[in-house]
């Protein structure tokens, strides 16, 4: 498979622009601008790498040999912009197997004091050259209450700047509080997700992400569960998320792994959560929980067709991003293949990353998503428009059929984090995939077209309804296809600018399914276009499906009809209007005459 790498989409007016940092597998930590211009590359694993204001970088120095460990970072280090080590911690455990050494055994995540989540939050800067650090790490234990096998005990510990461990939490010591059923415990006991390293070791929880809750409105309102110093986490293998009370060292808030729990099911189940945070104060959606769900296989339970032993018995063949209110449990925002315009059943793989992925809420309300296994970073609007896309050009493995460019946790930071650099911002619109050709390739749409008697090409959705997930998706697709064959076509926030560019003059009706006046207005304008103004494109936009357009176009009520000339608004009217009044407005603002 061949495709371009680096930045391939950059709609800068829709982006929160800044510098990006990401960990690659074999080429180190990369800092680059929005156009993909590479600024620094540090030869360290990091996983994840985080940027501090002024240019310091933090991350794991290197990993222990995979003969003896599983993603065990030797030390966690902070370096300056030129790579000079400013701080290092490695004295958590002395390792005697293989190459004896002191090691932090850091893996997956950490947070430096001052910033609860590791990415940019207004007025919450991580302390550079100082402060405590909370580290997600490993211990190797045997716990007969869990399994008779050797297992990795996930631990979270806090060290001060001098390297003293001042707080520690053990997940295995809290095993009973996770809510595993007897069947799940039985499977874990027999096979705690064994890995063939160091004579066999079980990675039975795989805690993949931790962050501090930080200042939040729930605690301000008196809910002590959301104390700012508490820690939120997710278990990729265990299929649950939770909050640790830092004072008592107990997990007292969680969702999963009980598949019959109403809240768990209300979120569509949780399969392999990889990265989680309480959206910090100062960012859109503050107070909601935001997490990346990898999908793939995970969990424990009863045997089934995909899991004859009950290990990894849950599967989802696409990924999701979920934002939900932790008080009401309502899903406030969801990103999945369907949100991006793909069928979950047919094209789910186009938004699928079973490992190494992350999610960041940006100050403009967009969301930065890292798809680790495909080496891709995306900035996505509330409606699911991809306004920036970068594909990692550094390969961890290349063969004739695959370009493996795995990355881990990408983040975006403001330009003032690196004041000595001069960022480049050049608009990059998506290529037309139908007409884009390499040199020597044949041209698109040049074949001789032959009409076949008694045959026609179906323009209905029925050919693929068997792959639709539910009746609502079928009905929605039928509506879109129907509109494309009418005088008033569908338009949304993702294709809005592109569709307005198709003709000099365009009319957009902003409406909603709940609007009783919208249907009548559409019928009048459809007749007007058909009878008198066929050279004008007319579109309908559902504001409930495209909420960012409400703010962008100052929509106070529906229907609102807007006239656009060369993509610029020249006129609008609110509510219904008569056939003649609309015709007169068209002649006045578009400077064209009726065909009658």
Helices and strands as residue ranges (DSSP letters): E 6-10, G 12-14, E 19-24, E 29-32, E 38-42, E 46-51, E 57-60, E 76-79, E 85-89, E 93-95, E 101-103, E 106-112, E 133-141, E 151-159, E 165-170, G 172-178, H 182-190, E 194-195, E 201-202, E 207-212, H 217-220, G 224-226, E 231-235, E 240-245, E 250-255, H 262-266, E 273-278, E 288-293, E 296-300, E 311-316, E 320-325, E 331-335, G 337-340, H 344-347, G 348-351, E 358-361, E 367-371, G 372-374, E 376-380, E 386-391, E 397-398, E 403-404, E 407-413, G 415-418, G 462-467, H 471-484, E 488-490, H 496-500, E 505-511, H 518-531, E 537-542, H 548-552, E 560-565, E 568-574, H 579-590
